[in-house]
Amino acid sequence: MQEVRVSSNPKPVHSSRSLAVTAAAIAMLFFASVPLASASDAAMKPMPVRLVPANSQQKQQTLKKIEDLLEQENIFEARDLLRAFSDKEIEKNPRLLVCKALVLKGLYKTDESYELLRQALKLDENFAPAQYETALLLMERKQWNDADVLLRLAAGADDLSAQRRLLLPYYLGVIAFETGRLFASRSSFVRLSWNDSLDPALQQSTAAFMSRIARQRPWTLVSPLSYQYETNVLGLSRNGELPSTYKSRSGSKILAGLFANLEGIGGRKKGDGPFGLGLRVLGIRNVDRSFAALDVLFAEAETNWSKYIGRDLGIFKLSTTANYVRAGSKSLTSTAGVKTSLAANELNLAYEADLQKSSSVDRSSALVRFFRDQALGAWGSLTLNLPVDAGYRFPLKKNPAERKGDVSLTPSLNYAINKRSSFKLSNKVLGERTSSQLLEKPQYVLRNTAGLGLTFSLQPYLTVSSSGSFEWERNIKTQSVVQKGVVTISLLGIL
């Protein structure tokens, strides 16, 4: 995505569109400049004068109109109205000094503009518009630390306009990026992207910075933490009796994990390579220790290679994975596989080794699975998807291991409440066929799972979600029915 660039001396305007262009220009910062005094010079002792009013109500109205004109990019009309004020009036009023400074900046007289802003800060070191505009000029001269100080001071003031406050995350993100604080920079740009009223030019510049951050910081850490309550932990049928070793059918679980990814390895530039690595660890612990045998530890490592195919097909990705599953105190399975993905399609081929070998029988098997996330349509904030998932498991040796095939459809309706929160309604319908040498006839199972969920981003690095589902399952042969309700509350940390 191409970043927006404008003149090194942008006009001092404050409309959404013009501020976005000015923001993009400051983000580039590729022109020479004369060093300016530091922010500490600007923050001098306050004078007793603060926002000295004009001599009449008419002049106050004129001053307000000048500020409005500057927001609308009417530099020359604002300049003409400034002539209603004498030089003496301007020199004593920080608001008028800032207005004149912005007019001079629009006329490419940035040095004179800066001097007027310094003068405004001498009159009132806490005047937020003067702090803000001075910071922008300091950014153009790459005086990042001084600009950062002034912007943070302006952020805590009450007299900063809504449009200036809207762009604060952008400028703070630029400063953090240029000073090597990539996590802070990403957080600022994510906060900015949550705003629905962003100008397209500012959206473009924000996306470009996010892309640059991803290349220079190609690793990601994700840490999920969840609490889950389940009404039928053992998956008993409605008429099934609870074994005496358990206290209740229902139970709670704690899920915690750490997922790490490193992308862009092997390129000439940092973050531009085609190779990647991944490591995922997830633990599930039952609060009721009578279910301790159902505790799970899952660990997986992945290597991948990706290549951009084109706009229509997107990225082709080839991955090799190896995982280990432990249930309770016993090793359960170990799997090695190959996965390919292109556009909305994913194909998995894997070999699953049986580590239990109960009754001296090796139930190792091969697995084939295909997944496609089919988009059916989008209407504003509403999207409709139909994920299709199909798989087959079969033994590689002559043993009583199961042969199992399944197909599922999961129509889902997603509604984006805003850029920070979303709602999802889904219904998964699954058909499963199981056969083995131990069964006289194949068994067929029909399972329906209805679910709803709500996700909200608390911070750029922290997301909270809650979901609930009800599962109904019928064994076609035995006519037994299994029902289960699940409620989950999750926190997801992203670094």
Steps between C-alpha positions, in 0.01 A plus 500: 500500500641833399534760774373853448766770474459873475718807510752524779320819607133392520225753544379544859154364458289302742220339304493119509621475142774759519629386838528150362713623209713704737532193721621292209753765409641512850521120495743514211733760648758474228607861455784698649425759765654759728512380864243667720508568868395209720162460668662592827582845352136538401376410844609821672357660812132593453405862467197635680318537165277209384279527197466880513158577342455733208365846563145415405258216453524550123874436510446185704261379231757592234767300682273197514427536127876515427551173687213341308643621169838349579328166563339536157832582326397858419845641568468825308157590637628429852799724428272781388286477814811508718548859385210595727746460787795725566849361547478591867178299541654200326815512711295479821260224400621137465198408285578776254869408499416139413265614223764727349760223534276263306445758227877546467549124494247481216708760316809278547657733760561229756783674686285809562211272594716324755608827661137606544418167660789544741363842582157347572661251737679782680162662563349169614714187515187288557315617188433166327457623138842670518656186649341287229601716203852547635534123530408455133775740393747323727404170338576646158849574632527148649519627856300201615545513877409868532197450275393200708510706821286778355244263346452318829455830681241605242320166534427569866350844440134593466546772237614271217256481209330173410678480164841548656420241766391256229848510345698472824536119476633539147775746589592311817518183288733670251729616780504155661581343162785739426650449848487118475210439740311273263255351752390847613479612137279207405272567799454862393415410140257226608319750723480738206361228272207452740368844405223480241543860382857477372581677174594255219846656468561451870373142479750437221789648694403307814486172304840575347654552843342176626656317206842650576468402866412142400817480291727643767329306779421168327424306818169469685414365844141404581396385846142371548350455846148359533248379754252243372193345661358181348178323598600151379875451532495125433260522204243271663168428336187645654416170667859404577600460864791694644785267607550489875851646474355837391307751707315681225431497129600866472839656557723799443830527314786746479671530162833678462750509216779678318524525122814642342553575129800630310445597135707649221814290549748465216444825312751764396320750721378443853153345501483445122603132485270212400564275803337494841502312830224438751474351847174438686444367852155460657400352835149409623448434870172389657411681820322189633794261546275196456534588130881518523535220245347741246765768549674566168843627401549585134827612339564565131788629288466627143721608213349665194579649161274752326482673164271772368318366191287797398213724601233239427667201666697675771775311682592135459632348821666162559548387860644202683374435852577266787298481820472307824186442709494385859179417691520479877826329584521301177636582155219477250614572143776653296430635153715610206341658198506727198255783445440714193278805472402724211233771514214356710607134458709286733611137463660294780680166468627346824620185671382452857701264718320321784715540812262309730485170313234373736452123501826480300312631195658774293225735389725728299320645199517742210285810476378703204304821557374775273367837614353792307369824646240597242383861512135526397455876515555827680253778567664791677597381848332163444679200344380146434745209475468127443812310615515145363711239681548137393741237626581128496711288735615150416751250646826430318527150641260210537363571843166580663562873473201704399428633156321826543369751250320826571359798318383822660338825391509803729298793370594808701367853512747767611406854592767766561349728764796734449872460435558380858214255550315235304221247544487151349213252466578153364351154462719199426345189349726192493450152367742224607548139394711260705595143415747245634556128535350519848168632370247282324366792300617853444370757744360833392486808716323829432613798704365855507673781689343845525717778633527873549792718599601859572853638459628836621848654477585656837843614385706452182670210682203360698172353375217358709237264365206303632317218327236241563398187312255214523587165344253227414619160373310189395641157426286376210553131589444509876268806497687630805510878538780705653446863596755751620512870574825698512570855617846653445657830606841577350777757513741514206828685537687597182856628498 
